[in-house]
Amino acid sequence: MAVGKILVVDDNARTIISVESYLVKAGYQVFDCSSGAEALRFLDENSVDLILLDINMPGLTGYETCSRIRNKFPIDDLPIIFFTGREDAESIISGFKSGASDFVSKTFLPEILLARVSVHIRMSQTLRKIREISLTDDLTQVYNRRHAIYTLHEWFARSKRYGTAFSLIYFDLNAFKEINDNYGHQAGDLLLCSVTGAIKKILRASDMLFRMGGDEFMVLCPDTGKDGAKKCVDHMKKALQDVAIAGRSPTFAYGIVHSMDDYNEMDNMLSSADNAMYACKMKMKDKGTSKNSFL
């Protein structure tokens, strides 16, 4: 069983064959590219745990390739080890400036190569796990409020600078306190997990679901107008029809806002979504309570 995926980038076929043999024996799944441009195309469609990268290659040098990879993948997400015969100080400094994680000489001992690879993959996996824990709501396993605010700041700034469009759906479950009071907090927790589980199944891969606190949630929908967000809400409502707590299905109030509306600050956009959700909740209360759902 493979213990990680490694991309070897080198224009020398003999080097690739030699390195690949050691890595495969150690249990790694290995891919290879003969140029920086080929490696960049590969990474557009595939994911790996580590890259072994040569410096001297035709076309894009290893430094240029490393810099371009770093534009998409932070150093703690994807380790890049320069695998090179150039061991002078200038080359090493240039490599680290371009985003390298480490250097291994082509006059390597197999044990040294495998040790460096293993250390960097384990470090990267540990950092990803720590980041995942810090950004995830413990109960529902969707993104938490901290990550919501960070992500919204990022998307709002991108929208102002580049015109990148996105919509927000801010929603709040109805009668959540009633469920906790009448059936206990375990029932409330079950409801939250059931709702998020059902909604995650109908969201697109690019959509992001956040728990903002209590029974309030937010969905960020990239490249989506208000009509598209409304269709998403319709899909969410339909998905919750299959969720039942005490014989009744959960419902929610919601507000939709769009990045192309005139918001000077991110906080104003989020506040507008919250206000729209509250207005929706008041309308739902005015319509009365259904015996088959929580309103």
C-alpha positions as a printed Julia matrix, in Angstrom:
295×3 Matrix{Float64}:
   0.0    0.0     0.0
   1.4    3.4    -1.03
   2.3    5.75    1.83
   2.23   8.88   -0.32
   2.31  10.26   -3.86
   5.52  11.79   -5.2
   6.17  13.69   -8.42
   9.72  13.49   -9.8
  10.58  16.31  -12.24
  13.83  15.85  -14.16
  14.83  15.89  -17.83
  17.26  13.0   -17.28
  15.47   9.69  -17.82
  18.19   7.71  -16.0
  17.79   9.86  -12.89
  14.05   9.36  -12.91
  14.38   5.59  -13.24
  16.96   5.4   -10.45
  15.03   7.59   -7.98
  11.71   5.99   -8.82
  13.05   2.51   -8.04
  14.01   3.51   -4.48
  10.73   5.34   -3.85
   8.52   2.55   -5.17
  10.34  -0.02   -3.03
   9.63   2.2    -0.01
   5.92   2.09   -0.8
   5.41   5.44   -2.56
   3.33   5.98   -5.67
   5.56   7.82   -8.13
   4.77  10.03  -11.14
   7.34  11.69  -13.38
   7.6   14.71  -15.68
  10.53  15.71  -17.86
  10.04  19.5   -17.71
   8.7   22.26  -15.51
   5.89  23.05  -17.93
   4.8   19.42  -17.95
   4.86  19.36  -14.13
   2.64  22.45  -13.92
   0.11  20.87  -16.27
   0.2   17.67  -14.23
  -0.5   19.54  -11.01
  -3.49  21.29  -12.54
  -5.29  17.95  -12.64
  -3.55  15.78  -10.03
  -2.52  16.0    -6.39
   0.69  14.71   -4.82
   2.26  14.76   -1.35
   5.77  15.86   -2.36
   7.78  16.98   -5.39
  11.4   16.11   -6.19
  12.55  18.84   -8.57
  15.72  19.25  -10.64
  17.22  22.74  -11.06
  18.79  22.5   -14.53
  16.07  21.75  -17.05
  15.29  23.04  -20.56
  12.59  25.69  -20.73
  11.51  26.57  -17.2
  14.31  26.16  -14.69
  13.69  24.43  -11.39
  13.63  27.81   -9.65
  10.96  29.16  -12.02
   8.94  25.97  -11.75
   9.11  26.06   -7.95
   7.99  29.71   -7.83
   4.99  28.98  -10.05
   4.0   25.96   -7.95
   4.21  28.11   -4.82
   1.68  30.54   -6.33
  -0.89  27.74   -5.99
   0.43  25.56   -3.17
   1.77  26.95    0.15
   4.94  25.42    1.52
   3.06  23.62    4.31
   0.67  22.05    1.78
   3.17  20.69   -0.72
   6.87  20.11    0.12
   9.31  20.63   -2.76
  12.77  19.1    -2.46
  15.38  20.22   -4.99
  17.14  17.1    -6.25
  20.27  18.47   -7.82
  24.0   18.24   -8.38
  24.41  21.95   -7.59
  25.37  22.29   -3.95
  26.99  25.75   -3.89
  25.65  28.38   -1.48
  24.21  30.58   -4.25
  22.16  27.72   -5.71
  20.86  26.66   -2.32
  19.88  30.22   -1.36
  18.14  30.74   -4.72
  16.27  27.49   -4.2
  14.95  28.45   -0.8
  13.98  31.91   -2.08
  11.93  30.27   -4.84
  10.02  28.22   -2.25
  11.98  25.0    -1.76
  11.52  22.96    1.39
  14.88  21.17    1.25
  17.8   20.02   -0.93
  19.09  16.51   -1.68
  22.26  15.94   -3.67
  22.18  13.7    -6.73
  25.17  11.91   -5.21
  22.75  10.8    -2.5
  22.67   7.68   -0.41
  19.21   6.05   -0.8
  18.69   6.11    2.98
  19.2    9.91    3.07
  16.76  10.51    0.22
  14.09   8.31    1.82
  14.61   9.9     5.25
  14.2   13.44    3.85
  11.13  12.46    1.85
   9.52  10.73    4.83
  10.15  13.66    7.2
   8.67  16.27    4.84
   5.6   14.22    4.0
   4.87  13.54    7.67
   5.38  17.22    8.56
   3.06  18.33    5.78
   0.38  15.83    6.74
   0.6   16.91   10.4
   0.33  20.61    9.53
  -2.68  19.94    7.29
  -4.35  17.99   10.07
  -3.73  20.75   12.61
  -5.09  23.36   10.21
  -8.11  21.2     9.45
  -8.87  20.84   13.17
  -8.53  24.58   13.76
 -10.91  25.4    10.9
 -13.56  22.75   11.56
 -16.59  22.78   13.84
 -16.21  19.9    16.3
 -19.83  18.77   16.18
 -20.89  19.07   12.56
 -17.46  18.77   10.89
 -18.22  21.71    8.58
 -16.04  24.83    8.57
 -16.25  27.01   11.68
 -16.89  30.75   12.12
 -13.17  31.59   12.26
 -12.65  30.11    8.82
 -15.86  31.75    7.56
 -14.63  35.24    8.43
 -11.17  34.58    7.0
 -12.6   33.14    3.77
 -15.16  35.91    3.38
 -12.45  38.56    3.82
 -10.43  36.85    1.09
 -13.35  36.57   -1.34
 -14.55  40.11   -0.65
 -11.08  41.54   -1.37
 -10.82  39.43   -4.53
 -14.24  40.67   -5.64
 -13.26  44.32   -5.14
  -9.94  43.91   -6.94
 -10.79  41.52   -9.76
 -14.58  41.59   -9.99
 -14.87  37.98   -8.85
 -18.56  37.3    -8.17
 -20.0   35.2    -5.37
 -23.18  34.85   -3.34
 -23.8   34.22    0.35
 -26.66  32.22    1.79
 -27.09  32.91    5.5
 -29.57  30.57    7.15
 -30.92  29.76   10.59
 -32.8   26.63   11.66
 -36.32  27.17   12.96
 -37.48  26.06   16.42
 -34.05  24.76   17.42
 -34.59  25.82   21.04
 -37.89  23.93   21.03
 -36.11  20.76   20.0
 -33.49  21.14   22.74
 -36.11  21.94   25.37
 -38.55  19.16   24.46
 -36.22  16.35   23.37
 -32.85  17.2    24.92
 -29.56  18.53   23.61
 -28.65  15.17   22.1
 -31.63  15.55   19.78
 -30.49  19.07   18.96
 -26.99  17.83   18.16
 -28.44  15.08   15.99
 -30.52  17.66   14.13
 -27.48  19.86   13.43
 -25.43  16.92   12.15
 -28.31  15.6    10.06
 -28.97  18.99    8.49
 -25.32  19.66    7.61
 -24.9   16.13    6.3
 -27.92  16.48    4.01
 -26.9   19.91    2.74
 -23.28  18.96    2.03
 -24.52  16.25   -0.32
 -26.3   18.74   -2.61
 -23.67  21.5    -2.64
 -21.18  21.83   -5.47
 -17.54  20.99   -4.85
 -16.71  24.72   -4.96
 -19.39  25.74   -2.43
 -18.38  26.11    1.23
 -20.61  25.44    4.26
 -19.82  27.14    7.57
 -21.37  26.89   11.03
 -21.52  30.48   12.29
 -22.66  29.52   15.79
 -25.58  27.71   17.4
 -28.07  26.92   14.65
 -26.83  29.59   12.2
 -24.95  28.63    9.04
 -23.55  30.24    5.91
 -22.96  28.92    2.4
 -20.46  30.71    0.15
 -21.22  30.08   -3.52
 -18.42  31.16   -5.91
 -19.3   32.4    -9.41
 -22.99  32.43   -8.5
 -25.65  35.11   -8.9
 -28.7   35.56   -6.7
 -30.81  33.34   -8.96
 -28.25  30.57   -8.67
 -28.17  30.99   -4.89
 -31.97  30.78   -4.77
 -31.82  27.49   -6.71
 -29.29  26.27   -4.14
 -31.75  27.17   -1.36
 -34.48  25.2    -3.15
 -32.19  22.17   -3.3
 -31.4   22.6     0.4
 -35.09  22.67    1.31
 -35.74  19.55   -0.73
 -32.78  17.75    0.9
 -34.13  18.49    4.39
 -37.46  16.87    3.57
 -35.68  13.54    4.04
 -34.45  14.55    7.52
 -36.81  13.86   10.44
 -36.56  14.69   14.14
 -39.5   13.59   16.33
 -41.5   12.89   13.18
 -41.05  16.38   11.72
 -38.7   17.83    9.12
 -36.46  20.84    9.89
 -36.94  24.13    8.08
 -34.84  27.26    7.96
 -35.04  30.99    7.33
 -32.47  32.45    4.95
 -31.03  35.6     3.45
 -29.16  35.93    0.15
 -26.66  38.65   -0.77
 -24.36  39.06   -3.77
 -20.86  40.5    -4.01
 -21.82  42.82   -6.87
 -24.25  44.67   -4.61
 -22.89  47.95   -3.26
 -21.05  46.92   -0.09
 -18.12  49.02    1.07
 -17.05  46.58    3.75
 -17.23  42.83    4.21
 -19.01  43.31    7.55
 -21.77  45.23    5.77
 -22.3   42.33    3.38
 -22.48  39.81    6.21
 -24.8   42.06    8.22
 -27.1   42.46    5.2
 -27.31  38.68    4.83
 -28.13  38.33    8.53
 -30.83  41.02    8.3
 -32.38  39.37    5.25
 -32.44  36.05    7.1
 -34.16  37.66   10.11
 -36.8   39.25    7.88
 -37.44  35.85    6.3
 -37.85  34.29    9.76
 -40.44  36.92   10.73
 -42.44  36.2     7.58
 -42.35  32.47    8.28
 -43.63  33.03   11.83
 -46.47  35.16   10.53
 -47.58  32.25    8.32
 -48.0   29.96   11.31
 -46.67  26.55   12.28
 -46.99  23.39   10.23
 -47.67  20.14   12.1
 -45.22  18.3     9.83
 -42.27  20.63   10.19
 -40.47  22.84   12.67
 -41.24  26.48   11.89
